[in-house]
Amino acid sequence: DQPSLATRAQRPPSTARPASLSSRAQLPVVFVGGQRFAAPPDRARPSSKRKRAMLDFAHSRAISMASADATPGQVEQLQAAVLATHELGEYGAAVGTIDKDDRAWTFWERFSELYGWDPLLSAEFARAEPQQVSQRLAVFQAWVYPQLKGLKQPDAKPRTVFNNYVLAIVRIFQREHVPMPKAKHVERNLAGIMRAFKTIYGHEALMPGRKQPFTPAMWARIESLSEGTRLSGRAAWSPSTRHRDRNLLRLGRVLWRTGHRLGEIVWHPSGEISYLTRVCVSISKASGVKVAAPSAAQSLQSRLIPSLLYFNKNSSH
């Protein structure tokens, strides 16, 4: 029997090894049967039920793709190639998204077990029975909602549950090339839950919130720091002499006025760039000239000439 990809992931085959990098700028590759395949950089993450299920899913897809007269070596190479595409799709998702998907999958497995369903939806089934897939997701939404609790009230916010659980399952299968229904085909039941939620908790309870909000009081404390104020674990506060303090103050004022989130200026332990960089900034001058990717000199010049600055977070990815 062919070993599952979950097992193979713990013991990489000799036919699929990361190529050594000649420079930091070179993207990694894997060799499969002597051929080079694109591969993502290593992003160490603990294993999860979802990850193991997706590796086994990739294993079964590779076997079904193999021709009837394929040799065992060809099947093994195809498995490694399918695994490479799986890892690329996985790396394309943000770390926080993968965390949500892992949590949603545990509920999806429990839900599927209730009705004797295989939690893995094949592409063939999804194409042949799209209405069953939509209905199954709708039932999952109605089932998973009471399993969760809100932060400030007994019930979770309906939209949060829909985004973090129902759409998470859609995302998981889409990464594995399984055709899934659009959100609008699944969220019809969400309207009923939303109306019931508003009836009980009021419309204000549906307003979005942040897990770690940057409050007006926090920024007021920063603005009130006087030159030379001693701070724990770092040098004294000095925007007049320290470039970092001066930049922090200026950037903070921009973000506060434009409604950006704290996460857009801080570093994430994963190393993933989620913060704003220079490529996020575009300039629209009063003369009508627009600069999509301003240089450092053009950015400085915008201070002297009437200009509008635009921030687009997605352009940093």
GUBALUM-125937 format. One line per 5 residues: number of its first residue (from 0); their letters; for each residue x, y, z of N, C-alpha, C. Coordinates in steps of 0.02 Angstrom, whole numbers, padded with zeros to 5 digits. Example, Ala and Ser with C-alpha at 12.3 -4.5 7.8 and 13.67 -1.06 7.14 Angstrom:
2
0> as> 00660,-00284,00390,00615,-00225,00390,00660,-00165,00390; 00642,-00112,00354,00684,-00053,00357,00645,00002,00394 $
This chain:
317
0> dqpsl> 00042,-00060,00000,00000,00000,00000,00043,00062,00000; 00019,00113,-00034,00055,00177,-00035,00047,00211,00033; 00100,00237,00064,00093,00274,00127,00054,00338,00116; 00015,00358,00165,-00023,00420,00159,00024,00480,00160; 00000,00536,00133,00042,00596,00133,00052,00623,00203 $
5> atraq> 00005,00607,00249,00016,00627,00318,00078,00594,00347; 00088,00529,00328,00148,00494,00350,00209,00519,00312; 00200,00530,00247,00256,00554,00206,00280,00622,00227; 00233,00664,00254,00253,00730,00276,00302,00727,00334; 00297,00675,00375,00343,00667,00430,00411,00639,00406 $
10> rppst> 00410,00603,00349,00470,00574,00322,00473,00589,00247; 00499,00648,00228,00498,00669,00158,00533,00617,00113; 00503,00600,00055,00534,00552,00011,00598,00580,-00020; 00642,00534,-00041,00705,00555,-00069,00697,00592,-00135; 00637,00584,-00166,00624,00618,-00230,00599,00689,-00222 $
15> arpas> 00588,00711,-00160,00562,00778,-00150,00599,00812,-00093; 00653,00845,-00110,00694,00879,-00060,00701,00953,-00078; 00699,00997,-00028,00708,01068,-00043,00777,01081,-00074; 00777,01120,-00126,00841,01139,-00156,00875,01191,-00112; 00941,01187,-00108,00977,01236,-00067,00973,01304,-00100 $
20> lssra> 00967,01355,-00059,00962,01423,-00085,01031,01453,-00096; 01042,01480,-00156,01106,01512,-00169,01107,01584,-00143; 01048,01613,-00131,01044,01680,-00104,00978,01688,-00069; 00972,01738,-00028,00910,01749,00010,00853,01769,-00037; 00870,01793,-00096,00819,01817,-00142,00790,01761,-00184 $
25> qlpvv> 00821,01702,-00185,00799,01647,-00227,00742,01609,-00194; 00690,01595,-00231,00634,01557,-00205,00652,01483,-00202; 00629,01447,-00150,00645,01376,-00145,00607,01335,-00196; 00633,01276,-00211,00600,01228,-00255,00606,01159,-00224; 00565,01112,-00248,00572,01042,-00230,00585,01004,-00294 $
30> fvggq> 00624,00951,-00289,00637,00907,-00346,00591,00847,-00342; 00553,00835,-00394,00508,00778,-00398,00524,00741,-00463; 00552,00681,-00456,00570,00642,-00515,00619,00679,-00560; 00664,00717,-00529,00714,00754,-00567,00689,00821,-00594; 00626,00837,-00583,00597,00900,-00607,00591,00950,-00550 $
35> rfaap> 00600,01014,-00567,00596,01067,-00517,00524,01092,-00512; 00499,01096,-00450,00432,01123,-00437,00438,01181,-00388; 00397,01232,-00399,00396,01288,-00352,00375,01264,-00283; 00404,01293,-00232,00389,01274,-00163,00389,01336,-00119; 00349,01336,-00066,00349,01394,-00021,00406,01391,00029 $
40> pdrar> 00427,01447,00056,00475,01445,00112,00445,01407,00171; 00488,01382,00213,00465,01344,00271,00428,01390,00319; 00369,01368,00341,00331,01405,00391,00311,01354,00444; 00355,01346,00493,00345,01294,00544,00279,01305,00581; 00236,01254,00579,00173,01256,00614,00160,01188,00644 $
45> psskr> 00129,01185,00703,00112,01120,00731,00059,01086,00687; 00060,01020,00687,00011,00983,00647,-00059,00993,00676; -00110,00982,00636,-00179,00989,00658,-00222,00937,00623; -00283,00927,00647,-00328,00879,00615,-00341,00899,00542; -00350,00963,00532,-00362,00987,00463,-00304,00972,00418 $
50> kraml> -00243,00987,00442,-00184,00977,00401,-00176,00904,00383; -00185,00860,00432,-00178,00788,00419,-00231,00765,00370; -00292,00790,00377,-00346,00772,00332,-00332,00795,00261; -00304,00856,00254,-00290,00882,00188,-00232,00845,00155; -00184,00822,00194,-00129,00783,00165,-00155,00716,00139 $
55> dfahs> -00198,00684,00178,-00229,00621,00154,-00273,00634,00094; -00307,00691,00093,-00349,00710,00036,-00307,00718,-00027; -00249,00751,-00020,-00204,00759,-00076,-00178,00691,-00100; -00166,00646,-00054,-00143,00578,-00069,-00195,00543,-00113; -00259,00546,-00093,-00311,00512,-00131,-00322,00545,-00199 $
60> raism> -00315,00611,-00202,-00323,00645,-00266,-00268,00625,-00315; -00207,00617,-00290,-00152,00597,-00333,-00163,00527,-00361; -00188,00482,-00319,-00200,00413,-00343,-00255,00413,-00396; -00307,00453,-00386,-00362,00455,-00435,-00339,00487,-00501; -00289,00531,-00498,-00264,00563,-00558,-00219,00518,-00599 $
65> asada> -00188,00469,-00566,-00139,00426,-00600,-00174,00384,-00654; -00140,00375,-00710,-00167,00333,-00763,-00168,00260,-00742; -00208,00220,-00776,-00217,00150,-00757,-00152,00111,-00762; -00108,00130,-00808,-00045,00094,-00817,00014,00130,-00786; 00002,00175,-00740,00056,00211,-00706,00097,00164,-00663 $
70> tpgqv> 00161,00173,-00663,00205,00133,-00621,00203,00159,-00550; 00222,00118,-00500,00225,00143,-00431,00268,00205,-00424; 00322,00209,-00463,00365,00268,-00460,00329,00330,-00485; 00290,00323,-00539,00253,00379,-00565,00199,00402,-00516; 00167,00354,-00483,00116,00372,-00433,00148,00410,-00376 $
75> eqlqa> 00206,00387,-00355,00240,00421,-00300,00260,00492,-00319; 00284,00501,-00382,00303,00567,-00405,00242,00613,-00410; 00186,00585,-00432,00125,00624,-00437,00101,00645,-00367; 00108,00601,-00319,00090,00619,-00250,00133,00677,-00226; 00197,00675,-00240,00241,00729,-00218,00224,00794,-00254 $
80> avlat> 00204,00790,-00318,00186,00850,-00355,00121,00880,-00328; 00072,00838,-00312,00009,00863,-00284,00022,00893,-00215; 00066,00861,-00177,00084,00888,-00111,00116,00957,-00119; 00157,00966,-00171,00189,01032,-00182,00136,01085,-00195; 00085,01069,-00234,00032,01119,-00248,-00008,01133,-00185 $
85> helge> -00019,01081,-00144,-00055,01091,-00080,-00017,01139,-00035; 00049,01130,-00030,00089,01172,00014,00091,01244,-00011; 00091,01254,-00077,00090,01321,-00104,00024,01356,-00087; -00032,01319,-00095,-00097,01347,-00078,-00102,01364,-00004; -00074,01320,00038,-00075,01331,00110,-00034,01393,00129 $
90> ygaav> 00024,01401,00097,00067,01458,00113,00037,01523,00090; -00008,01520,00040,-00040,01581,00016,-00090,01610,00065; -00111,01571,00114,-00158,01595,00165,-00120,01625,00224; -00147,01677,00253,-00116,01709,00311,-00116,01662,00371; -00069,01673,00416,-00063,01631,00476,-00128,01632,00516 $
95> gtidk> -00158,01691,00525,-00220,01695,00563,-00277,01658,00529; -00278,01659,00462,-00329,01622,00425,-00322,01547,00436; -00261,01522,00434,-00249,01451,00445,-00271,01431,00515; -00258,01473,00565,-00279,01459,00633,-00355,01452,00637; -00391,01497,00603,-00464,01493,00602,-00488,01430,00566 $
100> ddraw> -00454,01413,00511,-00474,01354,00474,-00464,01291,00515; -00409,01288,00553,-00397,01230,00596,-00453,01221,00647; -00474,01276,00677,-00527,01273,00727,-00594,01253,00695; -00609,01282,00637,-00672,01267,00604,-00675,01193,00583; -00618,01165,00564,-00617,01095,00541,-00637,01047,00597 $
105> tfwer> -00616,01061,00659,-00634,01016,00714,-00710,01013,00722; -00744,01070,00713,-00817,01070,00717,-00847,01036,00656; -00817,01045,00597,-00843,01014,00536,-00839,00937,00541; -00786,00911,00570,-00780,00839,00579,-00833,00813,00626; -00843,00849,00682,-00895,00828,00730,-00964,00830,00697 $
110> fsely> -00978,00882,00659,-01042,00889,00626,-01053,00833,00575; -01002,00818,00534,-01009,00766,00484,-01020,00698,00515; -00989,00686,00572,-00997,00622,00606,-01069,00611,00630; -01104,00665,00646,-01174,00659,00669,-01218,00624,00617; -01204,00636,00553,-01246,00610,00500,-01212,00557,00458 $
115> gwdpl> -01154,00534,00481,-01119,00481,00445,-01089,00504,00380; -01074,00568,00373,-01045,00595,00312,-00969,00595,00317; -00938,00586,00260,-00865,00595,00255,-00852,00670,00256; -00811,00695,00302,-00799,00768,00304,-00764,00794,00241; -00732,00749,00205,-00698,00769,00143,-00747,00768,00085 $
120> lsaef> -00754,00825,00053,-00798,00831,-00006,-00756,00825,-00069; -00768,00774,-00108,-00729,00766,-00169,-00753,00817,-00221; -00708,00832,-00269,-00726,00878,-00323,-00783,00850,-00365; -00783,00784,-00374,-00836,00752,-00413,-00904,00761,-00380; -00907,00750,-00314,-00970,00759,-00278,-00992,00831,-00279 $
125> araep> -00945,00878,-00270,-00963,00949,-00269,-00990,00972,-00336; -00963,00945,-00391,-00987,00964,-00457,-01054,00932,-00473; -01063,00870,-00451,-01125,00833,-00467,-01183,00854,-00422; -01169,00873,-00360,-01222,00888,-00312,-01210,00955,-00278; -01207,01010,-00315,-01192,01075,-00283,-01246,01095,-00233 $
130> qqvsq> -01309,01077,-00246,-01363,01095,-00200,-01355,01058,-00133; -01329,00996,-00135,-01318,00960,-00073,-01261,00992,-00033; -01210,01016,-00067,-01155,01049,-00033,-01180,01113,00001; -01220,01152,-00035,-01248,01214,-00006,-01292,01198,00054; -01334,01147,00047,-01379,01129,00102,-01340,01104,00162 $
135> rlavf> -01287,01066,00149,-01247,01040,00205,-01214,01097,00243; -01189,01146,00206,-01158,01204,00238,-01210,01245,00278; -01272,01249,00251,-01325,01285,00286,-01343,01250,00351; -01347,01183,00349,-01361,01145,00410,-01303,01152,00460; -01242,01152,00434,-01183,01161,00477,-01187,01228,00513 $
140> qawvy> -01207,01280,00476,-01212,01347,00506,-01263,01347,00563; -01321,01316,00552,-01372,01314,00604,-01349,01272,00664; -01308,01220,00651,-01285,01177,00705,-01228,01208,00745; -01180,01239,00710,-01120,01263,00744,-01135,01325,00785; -01184,01365,00766,-01196,01428,00800,-01209,01419,00875 $
145> pqlkg> -01253,01373,00897,-01263,01366,00969,-01204,01336,01007; -01155,01308,00969,-01097,01278,01002,-01048,01332,01028; -01057,01393,01004,-01009,01446,01018,-01038,01499,01064; -00996,01534,01099,-01018,01585,01146,-00987,01652,01127; -01022,01706,01141,-00997,01773,01127,-00950,01797,01181 $
150> lkqpd> -00914,01851,01166,-00868,01880,01215,-00905,01921,01268; -00958,01956,01247,-00994,02000,01294,-01066,01978,01306; -01088,01927,01271,-01156,01901,01282,-01154,01826,01271; -01206,01790,01294,-01205,01717,01288,-01198,01691,01217; -01225,01727,01168,-01222,01705,01098,-01169,01743,01059 $
155> akprt> -01137,01707,01013,-01086,01737,00970,-01119,01780,00917; -01082,01827,00889,-01108,01867,00834,-01117,01824,00772; -01176,01825,00741,-01189,01782,00684,-01139,01790,00627; -01122,01852,00610,-01076,01863,00555,-01007,01834,00569; -00985,01840,00632,-00920,01812,00651,-00920,01736,00643 $
160> vfnny> -00974,01704,00664,-00979,01632,00658,-00979,01612,00584; -01016,01649,00544,-01020,01634,00473,-00951,01640,00440; -00915,01694,00455,-00850,01706,00424,-00797,01657,00448; -00797,01641,00513,-00744,01602,00543,-00756,01527,00542; -00817,01506,00526,-00832,01434,00527,-00860,01410,00459 $
165> vlaiv> -00914,01440,00437,-00944,01418,00374,-00898,01435,00315; -00878,01498,00309,-00834,01517,00255,-00765,01486,00262; -00745,01469,00322,-00681,01435,00332,-00682,01366,00297; -00738,01331,00303,-00743,01266,00269,-00741,01275,00194; -00775,01327,00169,-00772,01342,00098,-00700,01355,00076 $
170> rifqr> -00664,01396,00115,-00594,01412,00099,-00551,01349,00096; -00560,01306,00145,-00519,01246,00150,-00524,01204,00087; -00586,01193,00064,-00595,01151,00004,-00576,01188,-00060; -00585,01253,-00061,-00564,01290,-00121,-00489,01286,-00131; -00451,01287,-00076,-00378,01280,-00082,-00359,01212,-00111 $
175> ehvpm> -00403,01163,-00102,-00389,01096,-00128,-00424,01084,-00195; -00442,01138,-00229,-00471,01136,-00297,-00539,01101,-00300; -00577,01106,-00246,-00645,01080,-00245,-00693,01139,-00258; -00735,01134,-00310,-00782,01190,-00323,-00833,01196,-00267; -00838,01255,-00238,-00882,01267,-00182,-00931,01323,-00199 $
180> pkakh> -00990,01323,-00167,-01040,01376,-00181,-01015,01444,-00157; -01040,01496,-00190,-01024,01564,-00169,-01057,01579,-00103; -01028,01628,-00068,-01052,01645,-00001,-01126,01663,-00002; -01148,01699,-00053,-01218,01722,-00055,-01267,01664,-00059; -01245,01606,-00084,-01289,01548,-00088,-01296,01513,-00021 $
185> vernl> -01249,01527,00024,-01249,01493,00089,-01275,01538,00144; -01269,01604,00136,-01283,01649,00192,-01357,01669,00198; -01401,01639,00157,-01472,01656,00163,-01498,01640,00233; -01475,01584,00261,-01496,01566,00329,-01468,01614,00380; -01412,01647,00362,-01381,01694,00409,-01428,01752,00425 $
190> agimr> -01468,01772,00376,-01514,01828,00387,-01562,01814,00444; -01586,01752,00448,-01631,01734,00503,-01597,01736,00570; -01536,01711,00574,-01499,01713,00637,-01484,01785,00656; -01466,01826,00607,-01450,01897,00621,-01512,01933,00649; -01569,01921,00619,-01630,01954,00643,-01647,01934,00714 $
195> afkti> -01641,01869,00728,-01654,01844,00796,-01605,01874,00845; -01541,01880,00825,-01490,01908,00869,-01505,01981,00885; -01525,02021,00834,-01541,02092,00845,-01602,02099,00889; -01650,02054,00881,-01710,02058,00922,-01694,02050,00996; -01646,02008,01011,-01629,01994,01081,-01578,02043,01109 $
200> yghea> -01526,02058,01070,-01471,02098,01097,-01469,02170,01071; -01508,02186,01021,-01507,02254,00994,-01457,02261,00937; -01469,02311,00896,-01426,02322,00837,-01354,02338,00857; -01344,02373,00913,-01277,02393,00933,-01231,02333,00945; -01261,02277,00966,-01221,02218,00981,-01188,02189,00918 $
205> lmpgr> -01213,02208,00859,-01184,02183,00797,-01126,02226,00772; -01114,02282,00806,-01059,02325,00784,-00993,02289,00792; -00947,02297,00743,-00883,02261,00746,-00840,02285,00804; -00799,02240,00829,-00753,02256,00883,-00685,02226,00868; -00636,02243,00908,-00568,02217,00900,-00548,02179,00962 $
210> kqpft> -00510,02125,00952,-00487,02086,01009,-00440,02126,01052; -00396,02165,01019,-00348,02207,01056,-00353,02278,01028; -00405,02314,01046,-00416,02381,01017,-00364,02431,01041; -00346,02476,00995,-00302,02532,01012,-00347,02590,01028; -00355,02606,01091,-00406,02652,01114,-00382,02725,01112 $
215> pamwa> -00430,02772,01113,-00411,02843,01116,-00367,02859,01177; -00382,02825,01233,-00342,02837,01293,-00269,02817,01283; -00258,02762,01247,-00190,02740,01234,-00151,02792,01194; -00183,02817,01140,-00148,02865,01098,-00139,02932,01135; -00187,02949,01177,-00180,03011,01216,-00120,03007,01262 $
220> riesl> -00107,02948,01290,-00048,02939,01333,00016,02950,01294; 00018,02924,01232,00079,02933,01191,00089,03006,01174; 00034,03039,01155,00039,03110,01137,00060,03153,01197; 00043,03131,01257,00058,03171,01316,00129,03160,01343; 00166,03112,01314,00233,03099,01338,00277,03160,01325 $
225> segtr> 00311,03183,01375,00355,03240,01367,00425,03216,01349; 00464,03259,01319,00532,03243,01299,00573,03220,01360; 00604,03160,01352,00646,03134,01406,00610,03090,01455; 00546,03077,01444,00509,03033,01490,00540,02964,01490; 00554,02938,01549,00584,02871,01555,00530,02818,01548 $
230> lsgra> 00545,02768,01505,00499,02713,01492,00533,02647,01508; 00495,02600,01534,00523,02535,01554,00547,02495,01493; 00608,02468,01498,00634,02423,01447,00660,02456,01384; 00667,02521,01384,00692,02556,01324,00721,02623,01344; 00750,02657,01294,00779,02723,01307,00724,02774,01320 $
235> awsps> 00742,02829,01349,00693,02882,01364,00660,02906,01300; 00598,02927,01305,00559,02951,01248,00588,03017,01223; 00606,03018,01157,00637,03079,01131,00625,03085,01056; 00568,03109,01035,00555,03120,00964,00604,03169,00932; 00633,03213,00972,00678,03264,00944,00746,03234,00927 $
240> trhrd> 00766,03180,00958,00832,03151,00946,00831,03079,00920; 00777,03043,00932,00773,02972,00911,00728,02966,00849; 00758,02942,00794,00721,02935,00731,00661,02889,00740; 00668,02834,00778,00613,02787,00787,00554,02818,00823; 00568,02856,00875,00514,02888,00913,00478,02939,00869 $
245> rnllr> 00516,02975,00830,00486,03026,00786,00441,02993,00733; 00465,02938,00704,00425,02903,00654,00362,02873,00685; 00369,02845,00745,00312,02815,00779,00258,02868,00791; 00278,02927,00812,00230,02980,00825,00195,03002,00761; 00234,03011,00708,00205,03034,00645,00159,02981,00615 $
250> lgrvl> 00183,02918,00614,00143,02864,00586,00080,02854,00626; 00085,02858,00691,00027,02849,00733,-00027,02901,00720; -00005,02962,00709,-00054,03016,00695,-00090,03004,00629; -00053,02978,00579,-00084,02963,00515,-00134,02905,00523; -00113,02852,00556,-00157,02794,00564,-00219,02811,00604 $
255> wrtgh> -00210,02853,00655,-00267,02872,00697,-00319,02910,00657; -00295,02955,00614,-00342,02996,00574,-00373,02956,00517; -00339,02906,00492,-00364,02868,00435,-00399,02803,00454; -00402,02788,00518,-00440,02729,00541,-00406,02662,00530; -00340,02662,00523,-00304,02598,00516,-00300,02562,00583 $
260> rlgei> -00287,02497,00578,-00283,02456,00638,-00211,02452,00664; -00205,02436,00728,-00139,02430,00759,-00098,02377,00725; -00130,02322,00702,-00094,02268,00670,-00060,02287,00606; -00076,02346,00579,-00047,02367,00516,00020,02404,00525; 00041,02411,00587,00107,02441,00598,00152,02398,00643 $
265> vwhps> 00129,02338,00661,00168,02297,00706,00191,02233,00671; 00242,02201,00698,00271,02141,00671,00234,02080,00698; 00225,02029,00655,00192,01967,00677,00245,01913,00688; 00239,01872,00740,00290,01821,00755,00303,01774,00696; 00255,01766,00650,00265,01722,00593,00315,01751,00542 $
270> geisy> 00329,01816,00548,00372,01848,00499,00335,01873,00438; 00271,01858,00434,00230,01880,00378,00221,01955,00380; 00226,01988,00322,00219,02061,00319,00145,02078,00318; 00120,02099,00375,00050,02121,00380,00047,02196,00393; 00106,02227,00401,00109,02298,00417,00117,02339,00353 $
275> ltrvc> 00106,02404,00360,00113,02449,00303,00186,02459,00284; 00200,02461,00220,00267,02476,00195,00261,02532,00143; 00317,02553,00116,00316,02609,00069,00273,02593,00008; 00273,02529,-00014,00234,02512,-00074,00159,02517,-00063; 00138,02526,00000,00067,02535,00015,00045,02607,00000 $
280> vsisk> 00093,02652,-00008,00077,02723,-00014,00075,02744,-00088; 00024,02781,-00107,00022,02813,-00172,00007,02887,-00161; 00027,02929,-00208,00021,03002,-00202,-00021,03029,-00258; -00067,03074,-00242,-00105,03110,-00292,-00092,03185,-00281; -00056,03215,-00327,-00037,03285,-00320,-00093,03331,-00342 $
285> asgvk> -00092,03392,-00317,-00143,03441,-00336,-00142,03456,-00411; -00085,03445,-00443,-00080,03457,-00515,-00113,03404,-00556; -00135,03350,-00523,-00167,03294,-00559,-00121,03236,-00571; -00057,03244,-00557,-00008,03190,-00567,-00016,03139,-00510; -00017,03075,-00529,-00024,03021,-00480,00037,02977,-00482 $
290> vaaps> 00061,02958,-00423,00120,02916,-00417,00101,02854,-00378; 00102,02796,-00412,00080,02734,-00380,00131,02706,-00331; 00195,02712,-00348,00248,02685,-00305,00301,02739,-00295; 00288,02787,-00251,00334,02843,-00243,00401,02823,-00213; 00453,02854,-00237,00520,02844,-00209,00525,02884,-00144 $
295> aaqsl> 00581,02876,-00109,00591,02913,-00047,00590,02988,-00062; 00622,03008,-00118,00625,03080,-00135,00555,03107,-00151; 00515,03067,-00186,00447,03089,-00203,00404,03094,-00140; 00415,03049,-00093,00377,03051,-00031,00393,03115,00008; 00458,03133,00010,00478,03194,00044,00451,03255,00009 $
300> qsrli> 00450,03253,-00058,00425,03310,-00097,00351,03322,-00084; 00314,03268,-00069,00242,03276,-00057,00227,03319,00003; 00277,03328,00047,00268,03371,00106,00269,03444,00086; 00301,03459,00029,00310,03529,00008,00257,03550,-00043; 00228,03501,-00078,00178,03516,-00130,00111,03488,-00107 $
305> pslly> 00057,03526,-00114,-00009,03501,-00094,-00023,03432,-00126; -00032,03382,-00085,-00041,03315,-00110,-00087,03276,-00063; -00116,03223,-00089,-00154,03176,-00050,-00117,03110,-00048; -00113,03079,00011,-00081,03014,00019,-00135,02961,00026; -00126,02907,-00010,-00173,02851,-00006,-00136,02789,00020 $
310> fnkns> -00170,02752,00064,-00140,02692,00092,-00180,02632,00069; -00146,02584,00039,-00178,02522,00017,-00139,02464,00047; -00167,02435,00099,-00132,02382,00135,-00117,02321,00091; -00164,02304,00047,-00156,02243,00007,-00096,02245,-00040; -00073,02305,-00056,-00017,02309,-00103,00048,02288,-00072 $
315> sh> 00050,02277,-00007,00112,02256,00025,00121,02181,00022; 00072,02144,-00005,00078,02072,-00007,00096,02048,-00077 $
